């Protein structure tokens, strides 16, 4: 697949097909890190921690934070 560098105002731009963005898990308005090395440009979505609200939304808006959690048997020098 090929694309072409074009003028975009006072800058240059490259259009990427929707399928390419979907395969890379990029969405509109995503921020990307740009890395240039040995004549190659790499676009990487930076890691971003989710907020508590975003995490709660994954569980229907409710997080069960009450009570104890069983982490299993001790595996090191934990003292209970």
Secondary structure as GFF3:
##gff-version 3
##sequence-region A 1 80
A	DSSP	beta_strand	5	8	.	.	.	ID=ss1
A	DSSP	beta_strand	11	14	.	.	.	ID=ss2
A	DSSP	alpha_helix	18	23	.	.	.	ID=ss3
A	DSSP	beta_strand	32	37	.	.	.	ID=ss4
A	DSSP	beta_strand	40	45	.	.	.	ID=ss5
A	DSSP	alpha_helix	52	57	.	.	.	ID=ss6
###
